[in-house]
Amino acid sequence: MGYNNIDMAQLPEPERIDTGAVLDMYDRGEIDLICVLGPTASGKTRYAVAMAKEIDRMRGRRCAEILSADSRQVYRGMDIGTGKDLSEYDGVPYHLIDIVPAGSRYNIYDYQQSFEAAFSEVKSRGGVPILCGGSGLYIEAATCGYRLPHLEPDMELRRRLEEEDAAVLRERLLALRPDTSEGVMQSKRRIIRALEVAYYENEHPVERTSSLPKKVYYIGTLVSREERIARIDKRLDARLEEGMVEEVRSLLASGIRAEDLVYYGLEYRYVTQYVLGLIPFGQMRTQLANAIHQFAKRQMTWFRGMERDGITIHWTTV
């Protein structure tokens, strides 16, 4: 998406988010989902929980519920390494955490179906859903407005469509899929992907869905680069002290293969190497910290790319 050397100085000035105004938009049907996103250690979960509690106070009852958009917190038993920090939810109901066993492979298509079910459930109870996470792919799967088939990318089709004007592509997509969400229509990249899916479905009919959100209000949690680095380092040391190495040893002892743990990346990749005696503790700590810093930078690159594609993110500080 570009933005290879992005830093926080390029971000817009933070906004003050008026929760009451956002809730009014939701009640009027102008939005159907609140999404709190941000890089690791930016305080997004804390913000989403605080917002949920404020919505509950305004409604006079518990109604706001959080749906996780974290690609690794879906796994049971992988708690410290994925940073679940379940106590942080402080009574606010949450979904899409601890839903599949560690060692299994759970993909974006699985997530979209799980999200759709949880989203529909919350809405059916009259609840206010808040999507919260840092996985750009999972966020897009939840907010694209159409079901993803198990479809390999058609790079030649994408290349041809990229050469055409966005307005032409928009009209073509609306002719095929009149119910396409506003978020998709704002982004040429999303329009191309939606057309790719629509063309495929015309030849391979699949079950359609109207249950995914169509009008999303995005909130991004801002933190300076220096503060983010400090938070990541502090949190990593805390998790190592809390028993992250022991968690990996326990997962391996339960029969999960080392290569499967390495597949989950970041903490599990480096800590597994340490547990297996492939690298010393100091090297593991340094390499892991650097990898998390790079991961946070890539997350910001993704979110800024969403803005470049026409998605409005209301950035705020936590």
Residue frames as qw, qx, qy, qz and C-alpha x, y, z in Angstrom:
[[0.000, 0.881, 0.472, 0.000, 0.00, 0.00, 0.00],
 [0.311, 0.703, -0.106, 0.631, 2.97, 2.32, 0.10],
 [0.439, -0.815, 0.138, -0.353, 3.86, 4.46, 3.12],
 [0.856, 0.076, -0.419, 0.293, 7.04, 2.43, 3.67],
 [0.423, 0.122, -0.420, 0.794, 8.55, 5.10, 5.89],
 [0.352, -0.719, -0.349, -0.486, 5.43, 6.24, 7.66],
 [0.324, -0.067, -0.629, 0.704, 5.73, 7.91, 11.07],
 [0.101, -0.663, -0.680, 0.297, 3.29, 9.50, 13.41],
 [0.076, -0.448, 0.025, 0.891, 4.12, 13.02, 12.20],
 [0.113, -0.034, -0.660, -0.742, 2.22, 12.21, 8.99],
 [0.118, -0.495, -0.860, 0.044, -0.98, 11.37, 10.84],
 [0.129, -0.682, -0.281, -0.662, -3.80, 13.92, 11.13],
 [0.146, -0.353, 0.487, -0.785, -4.46, 15.83, 14.29],
 [0.121, -0.239, -0.945, 0.188, -6.36, 13.67, 16.80],
 [0.368, -0.458, -0.343, -0.733, -10.08, 14.26, 17.14],
 [0.275, -0.074, 0.700, -0.655, -12.23, 14.28, 20.22],
 [0.290, -0.200, -0.850, -0.391, -14.75, 11.51, 19.65],
 [0.466, -0.138, 0.288, -0.825, -18.24, 12.29, 20.97],
 [0.058, 0.051, 0.997, -0.028, -19.64, 8.91, 21.97],
 [0.357, 0.496, 0.563, -0.557, -23.15, 10.33, 22.25],
 [0.422, 0.601, -0.245, -0.633, -23.01, 11.62, 18.67],
 [0.182, 0.280, -0.902, -0.274, -21.72, 8.27, 17.42],
 [0.179, 0.231, 0.915, -0.278, -24.50, 6.46, 19.28],
 [0.430, 0.571, 0.252, -0.653, -27.08, 8.83, 17.76],
 [0.357, 0.485, -0.597, -0.529, -25.72, 7.98, 14.30],
 [0.041, 0.053, -0.998, -0.017, -26.12, 4.31, 15.12],
 [0.281, 0.403, 0.724, -0.485, -29.69, 4.78, 16.37],
 [0.444, 0.619, -0.008, -0.648, -30.61, 6.71, 13.21],
 [0.875, 0.288, 0.383, 0.073, -29.22, 3.93, 11.04],
 [0.329, 0.896, -0.283, -0.091, -26.44, 6.09, 9.60],
 [0.185, 0.523, -0.828, 0.086, -23.89, 3.52, 10.81],
 [0.906, -0.202, -0.201, -0.312, -24.32, -0.13, 11.73],
 [0.895, -0.173, -0.205, 0.357, -20.93, -0.86, 13.31],
 [0.156, -0.940, 0.301, -0.036, -18.30, 0.98, 15.33],
 [0.918, 0.173, -0.165, 0.316, -14.76, -0.17, 14.59],
 [0.327, -0.893, 0.304, 0.050, -11.85, 0.68, 16.91],
 [0.910, 0.281, -0.059, 0.298, -8.53, -0.08, 15.23],
 [0.104, -0.927, 0.354, -0.063, -4.89, 0.71, 15.86],
 [0.574, 0.454, -0.657, 0.181, -1.39, -0.74, 16.01],
 [0.757, -0.303, -0.530, 0.232, -0.27, -2.99, 18.83],
 [0.481, -0.325, -0.390, 0.715, 0.17, -1.20, 22.18],
 [0.027, 0.337, 0.185, 0.923, -1.91, 1.81, 21.08],
 [0.170, 0.114, 0.606, -0.768, -4.61, 1.26, 23.71],
 [0.404, -0.080, -0.524, -0.745, -7.41, 0.23, 21.34],
 [0.465, -0.342, -0.816, -0.004, -8.91, -2.40, 23.65],
 [0.217, -0.349, -0.516, 0.752, -8.91, 0.02, 26.56],
 [0.190, 0.132, -0.138, -0.963, -10.59, 2.63, 24.39],
 [0.451, -0.174, -0.699, -0.526, -13.22, 0.18, 23.08],
 [0.403, -0.374, -0.783, 0.289, -14.04, -0.97, 26.62],
 [0.073, -0.319, -0.318, 0.890, -14.38, 2.62, 27.86],
 [0.308, 0.040, -0.368, -0.876, -16.63, 3.46, 24.91],
 [0.448, -0.266, -0.822, -0.229, -18.77, 0.38, 25.53],
 [0.296, -0.409, -0.675, 0.537, -19.26, 1.36, 29.16],
 [0.076, 0.244, 0.060, -0.965, -20.16, 4.92, 28.17],
 [0.401, -0.099, -0.603, -0.682, -22.75, 3.61, 25.72],
 [0.421, -0.353, -0.828, 0.109, -24.16, 1.39, 28.47],
 [0.141, -0.366, -0.456, 0.799, -24.47, 4.40, 30.78],
 [0.225, 0.134, -0.223, -0.939, -26.23, 6.41, 28.08],
 [0.510, -0.157, -0.688, -0.492, -28.67, 3.59, 27.39],
 [0.556, -0.412, 0.363, -0.624, -29.14, 2.78, 31.07],
 [0.948, -0.077, 0.269, -0.151, -28.44, -0.90, 30.49],
 [0.437, -0.407, 0.694, 0.402, -25.72, -3.22, 29.26],
 [0.731, 0.594, 0.250, -0.223, -25.92, -3.24, 25.47],
 [0.363, 0.797, -0.464, -0.133, -22.48, -2.61, 23.93],
 [0.919, -0.180, 0.335, 0.103, -20.48, -5.72, 23.05],
 [0.009, 0.760, -0.546, -0.351, -16.99, -6.08, 21.61],
 [0.947, 0.293, 0.133, 0.014, -16.12, -8.29, 18.65],
 [0.497, -0.606, 0.445, 0.433, -12.41, -9.03, 18.38],
 [0.717, 0.690, -0.098, -0.029, -10.52, -8.55, 15.11],
 [0.236, -0.710, 0.662, 0.042, -7.32, -10.24, 16.26],
 [0.748, 0.348, -0.500, -0.264, -6.03, -13.07, 14.08],
 [0.440, 0.242, -0.817, 0.282, -4.38, -14.95, 16.97],
 [0.290, -0.171, 0.592, -0.732, -6.65, -14.37, 19.95],
 [0.796, 0.010, -0.257, -0.549, -9.11, -16.82, 18.40],
 [0.682, 0.164, -0.705, 0.100, -6.90, -19.68, 19.69],
 [0.747, -0.629, -0.027, -0.213, -7.54, -21.22, 23.10],
 [0.881, -0.333, 0.031, 0.334, -4.53, -21.63, 25.37],
 [0.551, 0.279, 0.066, 0.784, -2.51, -18.96, 23.57],
 [0.258, -0.878, -0.399, 0.057, -3.10, -16.24, 26.13],
 [0.422, -0.727, 0.091, 0.534, 0.09, -14.45, 27.15],
 [0.456, -0.089, 0.526, 0.713, 1.70, -14.53, 23.72],
 [0.134, 0.566, 0.596, 0.554, -1.36, -13.08, 22.02],
 [0.061, 0.051, -0.258, 0.963, -1.91, -10.49, 24.75],
 [0.257, -0.547, -0.731, -0.316, -5.53, -11.35, 25.47],
 [0.057, 0.052, -0.410, 0.909, -5.57, -9.48, 28.79],
 [0.270, -0.494, -0.748, -0.351, -9.17, -10.57, 29.30],
 [0.308, -0.566, -0.536, 0.545, -9.38, -8.69, 32.60],
 [0.111, -0.139, 0.137, 0.975, -9.17, -5.49, 30.57],
 [0.218, -0.388, -0.655, -0.610, -12.74, -6.07, 29.32],
 [0.056, -0.007, 0.547, -0.835, -13.95, -5.56, 32.91],
 [0.367, 0.369, 0.714, -0.468, -17.35, -7.15, 32.40],
 [0.478, 0.527, -0.195, -0.675, -18.00, -5.93, 28.86],
 [0.877, 0.170, 0.446, -0.056, -19.14, -8.92, 26.77],
 [0.081, 0.646, -0.594, -0.472, -16.65, -9.95, 24.09],
 [0.905, 0.296, 0.254, -0.168, -16.74, -12.34, 21.14],
 [0.767, 0.603, -0.192, 0.107, -14.35, -14.16, 18.75],
 [0.011, -0.666, 0.686, -0.292, -11.74, -14.91, 21.40],
 [0.308, -0.223, 0.894, -0.236, -10.89, -18.51, 22.41],
 [0.764, 0.281, 0.108, -0.570, -13.09, -20.05, 19.72],
 [0.885, 0.342, -0.310, -0.054, -10.72, -22.63, 18.16],
 [0.860, -0.447, 0.098, 0.224, -8.03, -24.91, 19.65],
 [0.102, -0.809, 0.504, 0.283, -4.36, -23.98, 19.53],
 [0.430, -0.219, 0.821, 0.303, -2.55, -25.82, 16.78],
 [0.520, 0.579, 0.627, 0.047, -5.42, -25.51, 14.30],
 [0.236, 0.009, 0.355, 0.904, -5.38, -23.33, 11.20],
 [0.146, 0.756, 0.562, -0.302, -8.04, -20.63, 11.18],
 [0.378, 0.135, 0.373, 0.836, -8.21, -18.34, 8.17],
 [0.120, 0.126, 0.018, -0.985, -9.84, -15.14, 7.02],
 [0.468, -0.186, -0.610, -0.612, -12.80, -17.01, 5.49],
 [0.486, -0.364, -0.763, 0.222, -13.45, -18.79, 8.78],
 [0.178, -0.252, -0.381, 0.872, -13.21, -15.48, 10.62],
 [0.253, -0.065, -0.257, -0.930, -15.71, -13.73, 8.36],
 [0.555, -0.326, -0.681, -0.349, -18.30, -16.43, 9.00],
 [0.470, -0.365, -0.636, 0.491, -17.64, -16.32, 12.77],
 [0.063, -0.128, -0.138, 0.980, -17.87, -12.54, 12.74],
 [0.360, -0.207, -0.466, -0.781, -21.11, -12.55, 10.78],
 [0.560, -0.411, -0.718, -0.047, -22.72, -14.93, 13.27],
 [0.395, -0.364, -0.483, 0.691, -21.56, -12.90, 16.30],
 [0.029, 0.015, -0.107, -0.994, -22.51, -9.58, 14.69],
 [0.446, -0.318, -0.574, -0.608, -26.00, -10.85, 13.88],
 [0.540, -0.416, -0.696, 0.226, -26.39, -12.21, 17.41],
 [0.244, -0.260, -0.316, 0.879, -25.47, -8.90, 19.02],
 [0.205, -0.069, -0.273, -0.937, -27.81, -6.99, 16.72],
 [0.478, -0.359, -0.722, -0.348, -30.66, -9.43, 17.38],
 [0.464, -0.478, -0.610, 0.430, -30.45, -8.61, 21.10],
 [0.028, -0.962, -0.212, -0.171, -30.60, -4.89, 20.45],
 [0.664, -0.532, 0.078, 0.519, -26.93, -4.55, 21.27],
 [0.273, 0.931, -0.204, -0.130, -24.38, -2.11, 19.90],
 [0.941, 0.032, 0.086, 0.327, -21.48, -3.97, 18.25],
 [0.038, -0.924, 0.354, 0.140, -17.95, -2.60, 18.52],
 [0.924, 0.273, -0.097, 0.248, -15.31, -4.28, 16.38],
 [0.277, -0.898, 0.343, 0.018, -11.87, -3.93, 17.95],
 [0.905, -0.112, 0.287, 0.293, -8.48, -5.10, 16.72],
 [0.097, -0.774, 0.398, 0.482, -5.34, -4.55, 14.74],
 [0.504, 0.015, 0.779, 0.372, -5.52, -7.20, 12.03],
 [0.249, 0.404, -0.231, -0.849, -6.16, -5.27, 8.83],
 [0.264, 0.017, -0.852, -0.451, -7.24, -8.35, 6.87],
 [0.124, -0.397, -0.880, 0.229, -9.71, -9.40, 9.55],
 [0.119, 0.512, 0.280, -0.803, -11.11, -5.86, 9.81],
 [0.295, 0.298, -0.470, -0.776, -11.60, -5.74, 6.06],
 [0.210, -0.140, -0.947, -0.199, -13.22, -9.19, 6.03],
 [0.042, -0.489, -0.739, 0.461, -15.70, -7.98, 8.66],
 [0.126, 0.660, 0.205, -0.712, -16.48, -4.64, 7.01],
 [0.093, -0.144, 0.657, 0.734, -16.34, -5.39, 3.27],
 [0.546, 0.257, 0.167, -0.780, -20.09, -6.05, 3.18],
 [0.825, 0.276, -0.319, -0.375, -19.95, -9.25, 1.13],
 [0.885, -0.311, 0.347, -0.011, -19.10, -12.85, 1.88],
 [0.079, 0.687, -0.673, -0.263, -15.65, -13.96, 0.79],
 [0.978, 0.147, -0.055, -0.139, -15.60, -17.14, -1.25],
 [0.706, -0.425, 0.446, 0.349, -12.53, -19.37, -1.13],
 [0.630, 0.759, 0.138, 0.084, -11.26, -17.59, -4.22],
 [0.681, -0.201, 0.174, 0.683, -7.66, -17.31, -5.32],
 [0.057, 0.755, -0.035, -0.652, -6.70, -13.79, -6.50],
 [0.685, 0.544, 0.395, 0.281, -7.08, -13.26, -10.25],
 [0.378, -0.552, 0.119, 0.734, -4.08, -11.00, -10.80],
 [0.242, 0.165, 0.584, 0.758, -4.71, -10.59, -14.54],
 [0.108, -0.750, -0.600, -0.257, -8.29, -9.46, -13.92],
 [0.381, -0.789, -0.218, 0.430, -7.13, -7.08, -11.20],
 [0.395, -0.257, 0.317, 0.823, -4.51, -5.61, -13.55],
 [0.105, 0.424, 0.621, 0.651, -7.12, -4.96, -16.25],
 [0.251, -0.818, -0.514, -0.060, -9.59, -3.43, -13.81],
 [0.468, -0.588, -0.090, 0.654, -6.89, -1.23, -12.27],
 [0.299, 0.023, 0.402, 0.865, -6.46, 0.46, -15.66],
 [0.082, -0.628, -0.609, -0.478, -10.10, 1.56, -15.72],
 [0.116, -0.448, 0.164, -0.871, -11.62, 4.63, -14.10],
 [0.009, 0.083, 0.836, -0.542, -13.02, 4.16, -10.60],
 [0.481, 0.239, 0.201, -0.820, -16.36, 5.71, -11.56],
 [0.636, 0.232, -0.563, -0.474, -16.80, 3.19, -14.37],
 [0.354, 0.064, -0.911, 0.203, -15.93, 0.31, -12.04],
 [0.207, 0.102, 0.609, -0.759, -18.35, 1.67, -9.44],
 [0.628, 0.226, -0.081, -0.740, -21.24, 1.70, -11.93],
 [0.593, 0.206, -0.748, -0.218, -20.36, -1.82, -13.09],
 [0.169, 0.020, -0.882, 0.440, -20.33, -3.12, -9.53],
 [0.381, 0.163, 0.415, -0.810, -23.64, -1.48, -8.66],
 [0.659, 0.215, -0.387, -0.608, -25.20, -3.09, -11.73],
 [0.577, 0.098, -0.811, 0.015, -24.06, -6.50, -10.47],
 [0.454, -0.343, -0.703, 0.426, -24.48, -5.92, -6.74],
 [0.110, -0.729, -0.216, -0.641, -26.89, -3.01, -5.98],
 [0.658, -0.730, -0.158, -0.094, -26.56, -3.64, -2.22],
 [0.698, 0.216, -0.298, 0.614, -22.78, -3.05, -2.15],
 [0.458, -0.728, -0.328, 0.390, -21.79, -1.22, 1.03],
 [0.125, 0.991, -0.029, 0.047, -20.70, 2.41, 1.08],
 [0.509, -0.693, 0.451, 0.240, -17.29, 1.46, 2.45],
 [0.706, 0.102, 0.581, 0.393, -16.57, -0.68, -0.60],
 [0.435, 0.793, 0.352, 0.241, -17.74, 2.02, -3.00],
 [0.150, -0.971, 0.138, 0.121, -15.30, 4.54, -1.53],
 [0.432, -0.593, 0.620, 0.277, -12.23, 2.47, -2.38],
 [0.620, 0.534, -0.436, -0.374, -11.07, 1.49, -5.87],
 [0.125, 0.346, -0.925, 0.093, -9.12, -1.43, -4.44],
 [0.396, 0.124, 0.784, -0.461, -12.23, -2.72, -2.66],
 [0.662, 0.485, 0.030, -0.571, -14.36, -2.17, -5.78],
 [0.456, 0.493, -0.703, -0.235, -11.93, -4.28, -7.80],
 [0.050, -0.141, 0.955, -0.255, -11.98, -7.06, -5.22],
 [0.521, 0.291, 0.548, -0.587, -15.79, -6.92, -5.05],
 [0.641, 0.522, -0.265, -0.497, -16.01, -7.13, -8.85],
 [0.242, 0.383, -0.890, -0.043, -13.65, -10.11, -8.78],
 [0.254, 0.073, 0.874, -0.407, -15.97, -11.84, -6.32],
 [0.582, 0.438, 0.252, -0.637, -19.09, -10.83, -8.26],
 [0.530, 0.492, -0.558, -0.407, -17.73, -12.18, -11.53],
 [0.099, 0.210, -0.966, 0.118, -16.81, -15.44, -9.80],
 [0.366, 0.201, 0.729, -0.542, -20.24, -15.77, -8.19],
 [0.608, 0.443, -0.101, -0.652, -21.99, -15.25, -11.52],
 [0.589, 0.360, -0.691, -0.217, -20.26, -18.40, -12.78],
 [0.446, -0.041, -0.848, 0.284, -20.19, -20.24, -9.45],
 [0.454, -0.634, -0.179, -0.600, -23.34, -19.36, -7.46],
 [0.392, -0.022, -0.734, 0.554, -22.72, -19.22, -3.73],
 [0.299, -0.726, -0.602, 0.143, -24.82, -18.28, -0.73],
 [0.143, 0.605, -0.009, 0.784, -25.21, -14.52, -0.46],
 [0.416, -0.454, -0.597, 0.514, -25.41, -12.63, 2.80],
 [0.026, -0.769, -0.178, -0.613, -27.03, -9.42, 3.96],
 [0.689, -0.667, -0.271, 0.080, -25.85, -9.78, 7.54],
 [0.640, -0.066, -0.101, 0.759, -22.46, -8.08, 7.34],
 [0.094, -0.761, -0.229, 0.599, -22.19, -4.40, 8.29],
 [0.519, 0.625, 0.388, 0.436, -22.54, -1.90, 5.47],
 [0.053, 0.870, -0.008, 0.489, -21.92, 1.45, 7.18],
 [0.781, -0.287, -0.331, 0.445, -18.92, 1.49, 9.52],
 [0.111, -0.961, 0.128, -0.217, -17.64, 4.29, 11.75],
 [0.831, 0.128, -0.308, 0.445, -13.87, 3.81, 12.12],
 [0.343, -0.917, 0.176, -0.103, -11.96, 5.10, 15.13],
 [0.781, 0.328, -0.365, 0.385, -8.16, 4.85, 15.19],
 [0.622, -0.763, -0.038, 0.172, -6.09, 5.00, 18.38],
 [0.457, 0.776, -0.246, 0.358, -3.06, 7.26, 18.06],
 [0.708, -0.648, 0.100, 0.263, 0.19, 7.00, 19.97],
 [0.171, 0.878, -0.418, -0.160, 3.54, 8.60, 19.17],
 [0.803, 0.364, -0.466, 0.077, 6.25, 6.40, 17.71],
 [0.171, 0.468, -0.679, 0.539, 8.43, 6.90, 20.78],
 [0.569, -0.231, 0.470, -0.634, 5.62, 6.06, 23.19],
 [0.924, 0.159, -0.137, -0.321, 4.61, 3.06, 21.11],
 [0.623, 0.414, -0.616, 0.246, 8.16, 1.67, 21.21],
 [0.097, -0.382, 0.665, -0.634, 8.36, 2.19, 24.96],
 [0.754, -0.096, 0.261, -0.595, 4.99, 0.50, 25.52],
 [0.888, 0.263, -0.347, -0.148, 5.91, -2.48, 23.34],
 [0.437, 0.413, -0.691, 0.401, 9.20, -3.01, 25.18],
 [0.317, -0.293, 0.582, -0.689, 7.59, -2.67, 28.60],
 [0.846, 0.021, 0.096, -0.525, 4.74, -5.01, 27.69],
 [0.786, 0.334, -0.521, -0.003, 7.10, -7.60, 26.23],
 [0.199, 0.362, -0.748, 0.519, 9.18, -7.72, 29.41],
 [0.550, -0.168, 0.431, -0.696, 6.00, -7.99, 31.49],
 [0.903, 0.146, -0.126, -0.385, 4.76, -10.93, 29.41],
 [0.611, 0.367, -0.669, 0.212, 8.07, -12.71, 29.67],
 [0.075, -0.284, 0.698, -0.653, 7.87, -12.30, 33.45],
 [0.703, -0.039, 0.217, -0.676, 4.23, -13.49, 33.45],
 [0.646, -0.113, 0.754, -0.043, 5.25, -16.80, 31.92],
 [0.647, 0.595, -0.177, -0.443, 5.23, -16.52, 28.14],
 [0.238, 0.476, -0.842, -0.085, 8.11, -19.01, 27.88],
 [0.301, -0.013, 0.894, -0.332, 6.26, -21.44, 30.13],
 [0.657, 0.442, 0.258, -0.554, 3.14, -21.02, 27.99],
 [0.558, 0.570, -0.515, -0.314, 5.08, -22.07, 24.89],
 [0.025, 0.307, -0.941, 0.141, 6.60, -25.04, 26.75],
 [0.489, 0.171, 0.699, -0.493, 3.12, -26.10, 27.82],
 [0.681, 0.529, -0.040, -0.505, 1.75, -25.83, 24.28],
 [0.407, 0.509, -0.744, -0.146, 4.61, -27.96, 22.96],
 [0.146, -0.165, 0.923, -0.316, 4.11, -30.48, 25.75],
 [0.624, 0.278, 0.440, -0.583, 0.41, -30.74, 24.83],
 [0.671, 0.214, 0.675, 0.219, 1.40, -32.17, 21.46],
 [0.409, 0.893, 0.085, -0.165, 1.37, -29.05, 19.29],
 [0.822, 0.198, 0.126, 0.519, 4.24, -29.24, 16.83],
 [0.374, -0.519, 0.036, 0.768, 6.96, -26.59, 16.93],
 [0.189, 0.108, 0.528, 0.821, 6.38, -25.72, 13.28],
 [0.138, -0.700, -0.644, -0.278, 2.73, -25.06, 14.05],
 [0.362, -0.782, -0.262, 0.436, 3.63, -22.64, 16.84],
 [0.357, -0.278, 0.304, 0.839, 6.17, -20.91, 14.60],
 [0.139, 0.486, 0.672, 0.541, 3.36, -20.50, 12.04],
 [0.192, -0.854, -0.479, 0.068, 1.60, -18.11, 14.44],
 [0.388, 0.675, -0.025, 0.626, 4.52, -15.69, 14.20],
 [0.143, -0.781, 0.221, -0.567, 6.00, -13.04, 16.47],
 [0.489, -0.581, 0.527, -0.382, 6.07, -14.22, 20.10],
 [0.938, -0.053, 0.312, -0.142, 5.51, -17.87, 19.25],
 [0.779, 0.566, -0.199, 0.182, 8.16, -17.94, 16.54],
 [0.239, 0.691, -0.511, 0.451, 10.97, -16.52, 18.66],
 [0.565, -0.480, 0.514, -0.432, 10.05, -18.04, 22.01],
 [0.984, 0.091, 0.108, -0.112, 9.73, -21.47, 20.39],
 [0.665, 0.582, -0.359, 0.301, 13.23, -21.10, 18.96],
 [0.122, -0.641, 0.562, -0.508, 14.49, -20.23, 22.44],
 [0.810, -0.265, 0.367, -0.373, 12.68, -23.16, 24.09],
 [0.963, 0.268, -0.011, 0.033, 14.16, -25.52, 21.51],
 [0.672, -0.529, 0.257, 0.450, 17.64, -24.19, 22.30],
 [0.651, 0.532, 0.300, 0.451, 18.16, -22.65, 18.87],
 [0.201, 0.679, -0.084, 0.701, 18.83, -19.12, 20.17],
 [0.346, -0.147, -0.624, 0.685, 19.80, -17.72, 23.62],
 [0.088, -0.743, -0.603, 0.277, 17.35, -15.72, 25.74],
 [0.131, -0.629, 0.029, 0.766, 18.95, -12.32, 25.04],
 [0.040, -0.095, 0.658, 0.746, 18.87, -12.85, 21.30],
 [0.044, -0.514, -0.841, -0.160, 15.26, -14.01, 21.51],
 [0.110, -0.750, -0.426, 0.495, 14.25, -10.91, 23.48],
 [0.091, -0.511, 0.259, 0.814, 16.02, -8.51, 21.08],
 [0.006, 0.043, 0.777, 0.628, 14.79, -10.14, 17.88],
 [0.057, -0.589, -0.806, 0.011, 11.24, -10.42, 19.20],
 [0.072, -0.718, -0.260, 0.642, 11.13, -6.77, 20.27],
 [0.032, -0.360, 0.462, 0.810, 12.39, -5.68, 16.85],
 [0.012, -0.249, -0.876, -0.413, 9.83, -7.90, 15.11],
 [0.046, -0.700, -0.667, 0.251, 6.96, -6.41, 17.15],
 [0.056, -0.630, 0.026, 0.774, 8.14, -2.88, 16.36],
 [0.014, 0.152, -0.679, -0.718, 8.18, -3.71, 12.65],
 [0.026, -0.446, -0.886, -0.122, 4.76, -5.34, 12.96],
 [0.024, -0.728, -0.440, 0.525, 3.29, -2.20, 14.55],
 [0.011, -0.484, 0.330, 0.811, 4.75, -0.12, 11.73],
 [0.032, -0.095, -0.845, -0.525, 3.16, -2.42, 9.13],
 [0.004, -0.611, -0.766, 0.197, -0.17, -2.09, 10.91],
 [0.026, 0.708, 0.123, -0.694, -0.01, 1.68, 10.62],
 [0.012, -0.255, 0.639, 0.726, 0.95, 1.33, 6.97],
 [0.008, 0.360, 0.905, 0.226, -2.18, -0.78, 6.41],
 [0.011, -0.726, -0.575, 0.378, -4.48, 1.67, 8.19],
 [0.006, 0.619, -0.166, -0.768, -3.04, 4.66, 6.33],
 [0.030, -0.037, 0.810, 0.585, -3.55, 2.65, 3.15],
 [0.053, 0.585, 0.806, -0.068, -7.23, 2.29, 4.07],
 [0.023, 0.771, 0.202, -0.604, -7.42, 6.07, 4.25],
 [0.059, -0.391, 0.559, 0.729, -5.67, 6.36, 0.92],
 [0.020, 0.229, 0.904, 0.361, -8.37, 4.08, -0.49],
 [0.274, -0.416, -0.321, -0.805, -11.06, 6.47, 0.71],
 [0.583, -0.518, -0.621, 0.079, -11.94, 5.08, 4.16],
 [0.133, -0.749, 0.176, -0.625, -12.41, 7.77, 6.82],
 [0.681, -0.259, -0.578, 0.368, -10.71, 6.93, 10.12],
 [0.269, -0.878, 0.000, -0.395, -11.36, 9.25, 13.06],
 [0.650, 0.171, -0.532, 0.516, -8.04, 9.24, 14.90],
 [0.455, -0.809, 0.016, -0.372, -7.96, 9.94, 18.62],
 [0.248, 0.471, -0.721, 0.444, -5.54, 9.63, 21.50],
 [0.777, -0.417, -0.458, -0.115, -5.94, 7.24, 24.42]]
